[in-house]
Amino acid sequence: MPNSETNKKVVVVGAGFGGIAAALRARADGHDVTLLDRLSGLGG
């Protein structure tokens, strides 16, 4: 991915495998991440 500005606030909706992967990638890129899901557990 192209370089992007760090410390952006990112919201990922859905805590299935794809949402978790997106949240981990955004966090690894230096962003503040909030992961939301309608259920209390992770993994879809």
ChimeraX attribute file (.defattr): number of C-alpha atoms within 10 A of each C-alpha:
attribute: neighborCount
match mode: 1-to-1
recipient: residues
	/A:1	3
	/A:2	4
	/A:3	6
	/A:4	10
	/A:5	9
	/A:6	12
	/A:7	13
	/A:8	14
	/A:9	12
	/A:10	15
	/A:11	15
	/A:12	17
	/A:13	15
	/A:14	19
	/A:15	21
	/A:16	14
	/A:17	12
	/A:18	13
	/A:19	20
	/A:20	19
	/A:21	13
	/A:22	20
	/A:23	23
	/A:24	15
	/A:25	13
	/A:26	20
	/A:27	18
	/A:28	11
	/A:29	15
	/A:30	15
	/A:31	18
	/A:32	15
	/A:33	19
	/A:34	12
	/A:35	16
	/A:36	15
	/A:37	14
	/A:38	8
	/A:39	10
	/A:40	7
	/A:41	9
	/A:42	14
	/A:43	11
	/A:44	12
